[in-house]
Amino acid sequence: QVQLVESGGGLVQAGGSLRLSCAASELTFSSYGMSWFRQTPGNEPEFVAAISVGATPYYADSVKGRFTISRDNTKNTVQLQMNSLKPEDTAVYSCAARLHRYSVDYRSFDFWGQGTQVTVSS
């Protein structure tokens, strides 16, 4: 059974940093494009960052220059380093896996994690 498990969320002051991690199991991790989405109550998931099978990163404009996505195929993990956090970054952050290709459309993924809460105080 495929599992994606996020960790690293928490409460941080504006301007601070957090590092999220997503650990995958029971899938050929290197064959999956990985993405991070975030969601606030009443809203659809919002694309944050993605990394392709070939490790090319992609970012939403709102996080470009502040967030960095990376992957470690030896550990089956994808990380999201979040710096210069703002209150508007507050959301539940989830990782998602799509076979062979990355995507920015939350409707096109094969597997999702349960999410981790990130709260940025002003």
Salt bridges, closest charged atoms under 4 A:
GLU46 OE1 - ARG38 NE 2.91
ASP61 OD1 - LYS64 NZ 3.13
ASP89 OD1 - ARG38 NH1 2.88
ASP89 OD2 - ARG66 NH1 2.75
ASP105 OD1 - ARG107 NE 3.01
